[in-house]
Amino acid sequence: RMTPREMLRFGALFEHGGVAPPGTPDAGRQVIPRAWIDSSWTPRGRSGYSGEAYGYGWWSRPTGAHTVHFAWGYGGQFVFVVAALDLVVVATSAS
Protein backbone atom coordinates (compact mmCIF):
# COMPACT_ATOMS: atom_id res chain seq x y z
CA ARG A 1 0.00 0.00 0.00
CA MET A 2 2.97 2.34 -0.45
CA THR A 3 3.12 4.86 -3.23
CA PRO A 4 6.21 4.80 -5.48
CA ARG A 5 7.49 7.95 -3.70
CA GLU A 6 7.08 6.26 -0.31
CA MET A 7 8.86 3.17 -1.64
CA LEU A 8 11.70 5.39 -2.84
CA ARG A 9 11.99 7.07 0.58
CA PHE A 10 11.99 3.65 2.25
CA GLY A 11 14.80 2.44 -0.03
CA ALA A 12 16.76 5.67 0.47
CA LEU A 13 16.52 5.22 4.24
CA PHE A 14 18.18 1.81 3.93
CA GLU A 15 20.65 3.05 1.32
CA HIS A 16 21.75 5.81 3.73
CA GLY A 17 22.38 3.31 6.55
CA GLY A 18 19.23 4.18 8.49
CA VAL A 19 19.82 7.93 8.42
CA ALA A 20 16.87 9.86 7.01
CA PRO A 21 17.95 11.19 3.62
CA PRO A 22 17.95 14.85 2.58
CA GLY A 23 14.54 16.25 1.72
CA THR A 24 12.69 14.21 4.34
CA PRO A 25 11.22 15.58 7.59
CA ASP A 26 13.85 13.82 9.73
CA ALA A 27 16.81 14.47 7.39
CA GLY A 28 20.14 13.61 8.98
CA ARG A 29 18.59 11.77 11.95
CA GLN A 30 19.37 8.08 12.59
CA VAL A 31 15.87 6.54 12.50
CA ILE A 32 16.86 2.88 12.01
CA PRO A 33 19.99 1.53 13.73
CA ARG A 34 22.81 0.79 11.28
CA ALA A 35 23.19 -2.62 12.89
CA TRP A 36 19.60 -3.46 11.87
CA ILE A 37 20.27 -2.43 8.26
CA ASP A 38 23.34 -4.67 8.15
CA SER A 39 21.50 -7.52 9.86
CA SER A 40 18.50 -7.28 7.55
CA TRP A 41 20.77 -7.53 4.50
CA THR A 42 22.66 -10.55 5.89
CA PRO A 43 21.39 -13.73 4.17
CA ARG A 44 19.45 -16.02 6.53
CA GLY A 45 18.17 -18.46 3.94
CA ARG A 46 17.75 -19.08 0.23
CA SER A 47 14.72 -19.40 -2.03
CA GLY A 48 14.10 -22.93 -3.24
CA TYR A 49 12.65 -21.46 -6.43
CA SER A 50 15.03 -18.69 -7.48
CA GLY A 51 18.11 -19.42 -5.36
CA GLU A 52 18.10 -15.79 -4.16
CA ALA A 53 19.50 -15.11 -0.68
CA TYR A 54 17.00 -13.77 1.86
CA GLY A 55 17.56 -11.70 5.00
CA TYR A 56 14.98 -9.88 7.13
CA GLY A 57 12.58 -8.58 4.47
CA TRP A 58 15.28 -8.17 1.82
CA TRP A 59 16.51 -10.38 -0.98
CA SER A 60 20.13 -10.03 -2.11
CA ARG A 61 22.08 -11.03 -5.17
CA PRO A 62 25.43 -10.16 -6.69
CA THR A 63 25.19 -8.30 -9.99
CA GLY A 64 28.45 -7.46 -11.68
CA ALA A 65 30.77 -5.93 -9.09
CA HIS A 66 27.98 -4.96 -6.67
CA THR A 67 25.36 -6.52 -4.44
CA VAL A 68 21.75 -5.59 -5.09
CA HIS A 69 19.36 -5.73 -2.13
CA PHE A 70 15.69 -5.73 -3.02
CA ALA A 71 12.34 -5.74 -1.32
CA TRP A 72 9.82 -7.73 -3.36
CA GLY A 73 6.21 -6.84 -2.72
CA TYR A 74 2.90 -8.32 -3.73
CA GLY A 75 1.99 -7.92 -7.40
CA GLY A 76 5.45 -7.09 -8.71
CA GLN A 77 6.38 -4.10 -6.56
CA PHE A 78 10.14 -3.77 -6.03
CA VAL A 79 12.59 -1.53 -4.19
CA PHE A 80 16.17 -2.10 -5.40
CA VAL A 81 19.10 -0.72 -3.39
CA VAL A 82 22.73 -0.70 -4.56
CA ALA A 83 24.39 1.11 -1.67
CA ALA A 84 27.84 1.08 -3.29
CA LEU A 85 26.45 3.13 -6.18
CA ASP A 86 24.21 5.39 -4.07
CA LEU A 87 21.31 3.98 -6.09
CA VAL A 88 17.67 3.26 -5.28
CA VAL A 89 15.25 2.12 -7.98
CA VAL A 90 11.52 1.51 -7.57
CA ALA A 91 9.42 -0.59 -9.93
CA THR A 92 5.68 -1.10 -9.77
CA SER A 93 3.29 -3.32 -11.67
CA ALA A 94 -0.45 -3.74 -12.00
CA SER A 95 -0.29 -7.54 -12.21
N, C-alpha and C positions, 0 to 999 in steps of 0.2 A: 503493500500500500504506500510505498514511497514514490515521490515524483522523481524524474531524472535528476533534477537539481539537488534534491535531498540525497539521492544515491551518490551523487558526485561529492557532496559535502562529507558524507559518511566515508567514502573512499579516501578523500583528502585528509581526514582526521587520522586514519590509519597510516597513510603515506607519510604524514608529518610526525609519526611516532607518538600519537596520542595528544599532540599539542594542537589546539584549535587553529586552523589555518587563517591567513589574512582574509579580511572581508567577512568574517563571521562574528557574531556577537561576543564570543569569548576568545577572540584572536589572541594568540600568544600564551594562553592558559593551558596547563596540562590537565586535560579532562578525562583521559584514560591513561592508566599507568603504562609506561614503556614496557615494563615486564609483561603486562598482559598482551600487548601487541605482539611481542616476540613469542610468547607462549602460544597465542592463537595461530600464528603462522608456522609453528613447529608441527611437522606431520605426526599424527597419532594413529593413523590407519591408512588404508588404501582402498579405493573403489574396486570391487570385483568386476565391474563392467568396463570402466575406462582405464583403470590402473592409476588414476590421479591420486596424489597424496592428499590427505585431509587432516586439518587441525581443528580448532574450535571455531566452526562457522566459515572457515576459509579453505578452499582448495589451493594447491600449489603445483606448479610444474616448471621445469627449466625450459627456456625458450632462447635459443642462441646463447649469448653470454650472460643472460639475466634470468632471475626467477620471477615468474608472474604469480601473484596471489589473486584469487578471484572468489567473490561471493556469487553463488549461483542460485537465483531465486525462482519461484514458481512461474511457469509460463515463458521462460527464456529471458529473464531479467538478469543482467550481469553487472558486477562492479569489478574491473580489473585494476590492479595496483602493481606498478613496477617501480618500487621505491628507489632503486639505483638510477633510474632515469627521470625521477621526479614526475611520474606519469600516472594519471588516473583516467580510465576510460569507462564510460557507462554505455551499456547497450540494452535496449528494451525490445519487446516483441509482443504482438497481440495473440500469438498462438501458444 
